[in-house]
Amino acid sequence: MFKTGHFYHFLTAAVFICMGIYFWFLNPEALTLKGINPMWFGGVLLIWGVFRGINGFLMLRKKRNNQHDQ
């Protein structure tokens, strides 16, 4: 089974944040033409990216604390 770690969370956080910035600020016309509000779509991607980054940070901190305790 595929086990996710902090590196995976940091990588996906960067991808989601970059996509959110792209769709919200750099190319909102791509979504507007399809009838999607770029502010909402980009905002959700940004928030999800931040959430992934926080999870990655917490996983890294937990891993470091477990290694330190042993």
Secondary structure, 3 states (H helix, E strand, C coil): CCCCCHHHHHHHHHHHHHHHHHHHHHCCHHHHCCCCCHHHHHHHHHHHHHHHHHHHHHHHHHHHHHHHHC
